[in-house]
Amino acid sequence: MSITILAIESSCDETSAAVIRDGDILSNFIANQTVHEQYGGVVPELASRAHMQNIVPVVHAALQKAAVQAGEYVNDASVNTMLQSVNAVAFTQAPGLIGSLLVGAQFAKSLALALNVPLIGVHHMQAHVLANLIEDPRPEFPFLCLTVSGGHTQIVLCESPLSLKVIGETMDDAAGEAFDKSAKLLGLPYPGGPLIDKYAKTGDPNRFKFPEPQMPALNFSFSGLKTAILYFLQEHTAANPKFVEENLADICASIQHRIVSILLNKVKAAARTTGIDQICIAGGVSANSGLRQAFTEMGQKYKWQTFIPAFQYCTDNAAMIAITAYYKFLENDFADLGTGPTARAEF
């Protein structure tokens, strides 16, 4: 029997829908929310309202594209045919902004009830890890995955699609937050992380030295680094008000270099501790070009097999929810209609 799943992602400020059939992604649509730029960060109430506006057209677009990929001429009938072929509806259950999660969860539950098909709840961070299984080349189990986003930084030991264990994590702030907060200190607009990546490309990563926290085992910390960057900027701008403007590229390159080195030094330790040489990265920060390049180079140095998802599967997207749901479907791991979203959740 062919397995077709409609998946919905709404954990933060992207509304996304995807259709997967027998493990192959047929469509993956994402609606971004620009309303938050003027506030310098995501406003939860505005995010949930935007999800309510976006979710129907995004799901419709995903079904349209899936129909095309399935070789059908797109019209209302073919979209309805694709919808009727759905064997399950998946949604992001946790973690995330509760108002945003509620929109996706209620839509998914209503649709599953209307279609009389099973419901699948997906852990957002597990889905980031399994984004590495969407396209070839795919890692073989067991593998390690460094998962880095605005809210999470983790090293995950992956023994099977549904057997994932966090073996290292941040004790305070996430790497993505360190990028965004540093960008804010530099006066860069939100979202600042990609702008640090942009300016870092023309800067000297060794121009300025920032501390590397000494955390036990495979855990991370970024709060001290953020404080060090704050004091560094205060000291230099007091002496020269144009310091940031005159040295922006070098500052960005130096900040990025330190964040990347913190991440990859722990990955190296994890590989040494576990003896695993299949290594992946995932999450929004895995779209950072400095991290991607340094990770690839480290893999070549230590003879790892390294894997990085395509850019469209790094940031929040429904395709990663879909691939996770596909493996859960194979194990009959379904949720009941009383299942609700939660803002925080362990693996």
VENWO-V701739 format. One record per backbone hydrogen bond with DSSP energy under -1.0 kcal/mol. CO is the residue of the C=O (numbers start at 1). NH is the residue of the N-H. E is the energy in kcal/mol with one decimal. If there is no record, write none. Layout:
BEGIN
CO,NH,E
CO,NH,E
END
This chain:
BEGIN
3,22,-2.8
4,87,-3.7
5,20,-2.3
6,90,-3.0
7,18,-2.1
8,92,-1.2
9,16,-2.3
11,97,-2.8
15,31,-3.1
16,9,-2.5
17,29,-2.9
18,7,-3.0
19,26,-3.1
19,27,-1.3
20,5,-2.7
21,24,-2.0
24,21,-2.7
27,19,-1.4
29,17,-1.9
31,15,-2.3
34,37,-1.5
36,39,-1.4
36,41,-1.3
43,47,-2.4
44,48,-2.3
45,49,-1.8
46,50,-2.2
47,51,-2.1
48,52,-1.7
49,53,-1.5
50,54,-2.2
51,55,-2.4
54,58,-2.4
55,59,-2.3
56,60,-2.5
57,61,-2.3
58,62,-2.2
59,63,-2.2
60,64,-2.3
61,65,-2.5
62,66,-2.1
63,67,-2.0
64,68,-1.9
65,69,-2.6
66,70,-1.7
67,72,-2.8
68,71,-1.9
75,79,-2.2
76,80,-2.0
77,81,-2.3
78,82,-2.4
79,83,-2.2
80,84,-2.5
81,85,-1.1
83,86,-1.4
88,6,-2.0
89,120,-2.3
90,8,-1.6
91,122,-2.3
93,342,-2.2
94,124,-3.9
97,101,-2.9
98,102,-2.3
99,103,-1.2
100,104,-1.5
101,105,-2.8
102,106,-2.7
103,107,-2.0
104,108,-2.5
105,109,-2.7
106,110,-2.2
107,111,-2.5
108,112,-2.7
109,113,-2.2
110,114,-2.3
111,115,-2.5
112,116,-1.0
112,117,-2.1
118,89,-2.2
119,335,-3.3
120,91,-2.1
122,93,-2.6
122,94,-1.1
123,127,-2.1
124,128,-1.6
125,129,-1.6
126,130,-2.2
129,132,-1.6
130,133,-2.2
131,134,-1.4
143,158,-3.1
144,280,-2.9
145,156,-2.8
146,282,-2.2
147,154,-2.4
148,285,-1.9
149,176,-1.9
152,149,-3.0
153,170,-1.7
154,147,-2.8
155,167,-2.8
155,168,-1.2
156,145,-2.1
157,165,-2.4
158,143,-1.9
160,163,-1.2
163,159,-2.6
163,160,-1.1
165,157,-3.5
168,155,-2.9
169,220,-1.7
174,178,-1.9
175,179,-2.1
176,180,-2.4
177,181,-3.2
178,182,-1.9
179,183,-2.3
180,184,-2.0
181,185,-2.1
182,186,-1.4
183,188,-2.8
184,187,-1.3
192,196,-2.1
193,197,-1.9
194,198,-2.0
195,199,-2.7
196,200,-2.3
199,202,-1.3
200,203,-1.4
204,207,-1.5
216,219,-1.9
220,171,-2.8
222,226,-2.1
223,227,-2.0
224,228,-2.4
225,229,-2.3
226,230,-2.1
227,231,-2.5
228,232,-2.3
229,233,-2.4
230,234,-2.4
231,235,-2.5
232,236,-2.1
233,237,-2.5
234,238,-1.4
235,239,-1.1
236,240,-2.0
240,243,-2.4
242,246,-2.6
243,247,-1.4
247,251,-2.5
248,252,-2.7
249,253,-2.5
250,254,-2.3
251,255,-2.6
252,256,-2.7
253,257,-2.3
254,258,-1.9
255,259,-2.4
256,260,-2.7
257,261,-2.2
258,262,-2.3
259,263,-2.0
260,264,-2.8
261,265,-2.2
262,266,-1.2
263,267,-1.6
264,268,-2.5
265,269,-1.7
266,270,-2.4
267,271,-2.6
268,272,-2.1
269,273,-2.5
270,274,-2.5
271,275,-2.0
277,305,-3.2
278,144,-2.6
279,307,-1.8
280,146,-2.7
282,148,-2.7
283,286,-1.6
284,287,-1.6
285,288,-2.0
288,292,-2.4
289,293,-2.4
290,294,-2.4
291,295,-2.7
292,296,-2.1
293,297,-2.5
294,298,-2.4
295,299,-2.2
296,300,-1.9
297,301,-2.1
298,302,-2.4
299,304,-2.5
305,279,-2.5
307,281,-1.5
310,313,-2.1
311,314,-1.7
311,315,-1.1
318,322,-2.6
319,323,-2.5
320,324,-1.5
321,325,-2.4
322,326,-2.2
323,327,-1.5
324,328,-1.9
325,329,-2.7
326,330,-1.9
328,333,-3.1
329,332,-1.9
332,334,-1.4
336,339,-2.1
343,96,-1.9
END
